[in-house]
């Protein structure tokens, strides 16, 4: 729109002559009638250019509508999909391989036992030598094989909170705002918006976010709860795999070792009590490696003061340690170059440690006769066992030492001075006696100062019966246990112990026992 403005002074923007002028609202310049006409013709040509651009844009739109795969964002999504599927398939295949390998080993063991059982049947049939008692025994053996086949694997599926693939979002906005002013400003805005529309991602105050991501899934092969056959046997002579060279502070020695943790790869970490250190021993090594402390007993962050127990936190690749005389629980990274730890919990006379599948930490306090559960970062914890004074009631403990927590968050406690093992179900107000509790002596119904503790997938309890210098097995619900290693009096022979502390199993079911008085760790191979 142009407006006439008579003036004796103003000049035309083009010819610079004093004439009747007309204002162009678009460019805010004044023209004489002749030059205004030319200016309008120029705008018309620009408009034709916009129309041509529109036609080209329309053609581009038609092409992209026909073949949406050519859209840049679609191509980006396709690439993300391809990469993500590749990662998922790769992870799934790795998980299948781990599961298949473990199951194959399980099946081989059962096939071997079934073969032996079949030979028994053949021999009895050939000799025609069987009666009702034999038949009952055969049925019992077959039932045990069926139970072993059906028992849960030590492998489980775990879904992590971390993403296997990158989070991918699509922001959906409302359309562009249309211009209807026919002038230079309107044309330029219209041209700019149309040319950018297919390539830009406009902001919107209320966009729809379409999010797609997949959590990482993995198979966790648990070294903490392996499958151990109900009738498993172990070699009666142990092999020294750490220490055994008298008490001392050399890296091939231990000095009053307490708790230990055996990893999947048969790496052991040991609480070397009197040396104020945690020492790591790889299978077959003659010497261990100090991985925490070892700078004398003290309260500095690079020191420990009589550590009693240790575990490996795989998620953070760190050690969690009961630093007993410093009345604290500390964490040391396993990464090379670590020179000091960090404090997790204070004001606790800790003895035993355990961690469940949810990464809750369980700690026994022999001074308060209780076990508490902590989230990492929690300073007070929640009472889960004992805490009602030191006595032998079902609601009480007397000096709890080592503990074990299963996948149901059931807590098992070595109730040291009550000479028993107690089981506290999640949320329970009192415990259940599951081993010992019949006074201190060496009968199969009794324990003497129990220490290290382990519970397998069948609920069978393995306990270091320290005062009797033996390791005992108590099947679930049993009224008495059986001796699986030791029990040959106090001594330093391969089949003897001199008081026991911690015990652990590796993934294959081999048994590791801390032989406290002999300053060594003994390994008993499963047969």
C-alpha positions, 0 to 999 in steps of 0.5 A: 500500500502506497500513500500520496504525500504532497510536498514542496521539499521532499524528493523521490528516492529514485529520481531525486526530484521534488514531486508529489510522493507516495510512501511505500509501507514496506520499505518506508521510502517515498517515490514519485508516481513513475518510480513507484510504478517501477518499484511495484514492478520490481516487487512483482518480479520478487514475488514471482521469484517467491512463487518459483521457490514455492514451486520448487519447495512443493516439489521437494515436499512431494518427493519427501512425502513419496519417499519418507526414508530420504528425510534427514531425521528419518535417516538419523532414526534409521541409523539409531535403530540399526546401531541399537538393534546391533547392540541389543543382539550382541548383548543378548547373544553374550547372555545366551552364551553365558547361560548355555555354558553354565547349563551345559556344565550342570547337565554334564554333572547330572548325566555323569550321576545318571550314568552311575545310577544306570550302571547300578540298576544294570548290575542289580538286574543282572545279578537279580539281587534286589529287594524292597530296601534296594528299590527304596534306595533307588527311588531316593537316588532318582528323586535327588537327581530330579531335585538337582535338575530342578534346582535354581541356577546360580545365574539370574537375569539382572536389568540395570538402570543404566541404558544400553543404548542412548536415549532418543527423543522426537520433539513434535511442534505445532506448525509455522505461523503464516504471514499475510503482509504483501510487502518486502518484510512479509515476503522475506519472512515468508521465504525464510520460514518456508525454506527452513521448515523441512530442515529445522527443529522449531521450539515450542512451549508445549512440545510432545516428547516421544522417548524411546530407550532400552535398559541394559540387561545382563546376566549376573553370574553370582560367585556368592551363591553357587549351586552346590549339590546336596550330597557334594563332597570335598577333598579332605586335605586342603591346599594352602592358597594364601599365607602358610609361612608363619605369622609376619608382614611379608607379602607371602605371610598373614598374621591372624587373618579374619574374613575373606571374599572369593571372587568368580575368578578365584581371586581372594581378598583377605582381612589381614587383622594384625597387619592392618591391611587387606591383601589380595591373592590370585590363584597360584600366586606365591605372594599377595598384593596389599590393596588397602591399608598396610601402613601400620595401624592408625586412623588416617584414611590411608590406614586400617586398624584391625580389619575384620571383614571385606567384600568386593562391590563389583558395581563400583569396583571397590572394597568395602571393609570393616575397620573395627578398631577405628569403629568405621566402615570404609571403601577403597577403590580397586583401581591402580594408584589408590592410596586411601579410602573413604569413610561410609559409616562411623561409630560402629564396632563392625565385625561382619559384612554382607551386601544383597542384590539391591546393594544394601549393606548389612553389618554386625555389631558385636558390642550392641549385639545387633545387625543393621542394614544400610543404604550406601550413604545412610549413616544410621541404618535399619535394625534387622536382627537382634538389638534387644540386649545380649542374651540367648532369646530368639529376639536376641544375639550375643556377639554376632560375628559373620553374616550372610544375606540371601536373595530374599534378604533373609539374614543369617547370623553366627551368634558367637557366644550362643553357639548357634546360627540364627535366621532372621526373615525379612521384617521379622521381629525374632530369629529362628535357630537353624544350626546349633543352639544345643550348648557348646560341645562337639556333637553333630547337634552342637557348635562351638563359637561359630564364625564364617557363614555361607548359605547355598541356593538350597538353603543349606548352611555351611558354618566355620565351627571354630572351637571344634576346628571343623566346617559343618553342613546343615541342610535346610530344616535339619536337626543336626549337621555333618562335618565336611572338612576338618574335625581332626583335632587342632593342628597344622596338617592339611586336614586340620585347622587351628581355629577358623574365621571366614569361609567362602565358596567360588563359582565351582563350589570349591571351599576356602577357609581361613585357618586363623591360628595357622595364618593361612587360607586353605582351599578344599576342591569339590569332588 
